[in-house]
Amino acid sequence: MLTKEVEVLREHIDERFDMIEKMVNLSLLSSLIDQMEQNVKNAGEDDSEIVQLESILQEHGFEVDKRENYENTTVIYTRGLKQINVPRVHIAQNIVHDSGIVAIPVFIFEGLKGNQRKRLMEEHISFYIPGRELHIIR
């Protein structure tokens, strides 16, 4: 008789633990859904501003390859329609900064010489060499 009572008690405890686990899962799922809804809402609001920024960059001789969103920051990968030099890069950085959008312009190069790479790093310029190197400075 004692073992039967222990077995019933175990089943009851297992049921309680299962219910607690389901409640925790529902709570986490609810929190995730709220975060996803907020991200979708924010992405929709920022999208028109980013498109406008891309248009301004294009007017200044930069082509936007792609963009990636990370929490509150957008990374804009761009390449120059003309040859890119440090003064032109600073112009593009100023355009992004003046737009008020939290974005990081990353300039795409097919290749860089050692002194060019060093200069970009000294000037705090984010750059990307496809298939080889990605250097992002916030």
C-alpha positions in Angstrom: 0.0 0.0 0.0 2.8 2.4 0.8 4.5 1.9 -2.6 1.1 2.7 -4.3 0.8 6.0 -2.4 4.4 6.9 -3.3 3.7 6.1 -7.0 0.6 8.3 -7.0 2.5 11.1 -5.3 5.3 10.8 -7.9 2.8 11.0 -10.8 1.2 14.0 -9.1 4.6 15.8 -8.8 5.5 14.9 -12.4 2.2 16.4 -13.6 3.0 19.6 -11.6 6.4 19.9 -13.1 5.0 19.4 -16.6 2.5 22.2 -16.0 5.2 24.5 -14.7 7.4 23.7 -17.7 4.5 24.5 -20.1 3.8 27.8 -18.3 7.5 28.8 -18.5 7.5 27.9 -22.2 4.4 29.9 -22.9 5.8 32.9 -21.0 9.1 32.8 -23.1 7.1 32.3 -26.3 4.9 35.3 -25.5 8.0 37.4 -24.8 9.6 36.4 -28.1 6.5 37.2 -30.0 6.4 40.7 -28.4 10.1 41.3 -29.4 9.5 40.0 -32.9 6.5 42.3 -33.4 8.5 45.3 -32.2 11.4 44.4 -34.6 9.0 44.1 -37.5 7.4 47.4 -36.5 10.8 49.2 -36.3 12.0 47.6 -39.5 9.0 49.0 -41.4 9.4 52.5 -39.9 13.2 52.7 -40.7 12.9 51.2 -44.1 11.8 54.4 -45.9 14.5 56.4 -44.2 17.2 53.8 -45.2 15.9 53.8 -48.8 16.2 57.6 -48.8 19.7 57.4 -47.4 20.6 54.9 -50.1 19.3 57.3 -52.7 21.5 60.2 -51.3 24.5 57.9 -51.3 23.8 57.0 -54.9 23.7 60.7 -55.9 27.2 61.0 -54.4 28.6 58.1 -56.4 28.1 55.2 -54.1 26.1 52.0 -55.0 24.5 50.1 -52.1 25.0 46.4 -52.5 23.1 45.2 -49.4 22.1 46.1 -45.9 21.8 44.1 -42.7 19.9 45.0 -39.6 21.3 44.2 -36.2 19.1 45.3 -33.3 19.1 49.1 -33.5 21.9 49.4 -36.2 21.8 49.0 -39.9 25.0 48.0 -41.7 25.0 49.4 -45.3 27.5 47.7 -47.7 28.4 50.1 -50.4 30.9 50.4 -53.3 32.0 53.4 -55.2 30.8 53.9 -58.7 34.0 55.8 -59.2 37.3 55.2 -57.5 37.0 55.4 -53.7 39.5 57.5 -51.8 39.5 58.6 -48.1 38.0 62.1 -48.7 35.1 60.5 -50.6 34.6 58.0 -47.9 34.4 60.7 -45.3 31.7 62.4 -47.4 29.7 59.2 -47.4 30.2 58.8 -43.6 29.1 62.3 -43.0 25.9 61.8 -45.1 25.1 58.7 -43.0 25.8 60.5 -39.8 23.8 63.6 -40.7 20.8 61.5 -41.7 20.2 60.7 -38.0 19.8 57.0 -38.8 21.9 54.6 -36.7 23.8 53.0 -39.6 27.4 52.0 -40.3 28.6 52.4 -43.9 30.9 49.5 -44.9 32.9 50.2 -48.1 33.5 47.3 -50.4 36.9 46.9 -52.1 38.1 44.2 -54.5 41.5 44.4 -52.9 43.7 46.7 -50.8 47.4 47.2 -50.5 48.9 47.2 -47.0 49.3 51.0 -46.7 45.7 51.5 -48.0 44.3 49.0 -45.4 46.3 50.7 -42.6 45.0 54.1 -43.6 41.4 52.9 -43.6 41.9 51.5 -40.1 43.6 54.7 -38.8 40.7 56.8 -40.2 38.2 54.4 -38.6 36.6 53.4 -41.9 34.7 50.1 -42.1 35.6 48.0 -45.1 34.9 44.7 -46.7 37.0 42.6 -49.2 34.6 39.9 -50.4 35.8 36.4 -49.4 38.8 37.7 -47.5 38.2 40.4 -44.8 35.5 42.3 -43.0 36.4 45.2 -40.7 33.6 47.1 -39.0 34.1 50.0 -36.7 31.2 51.4 -34.7 
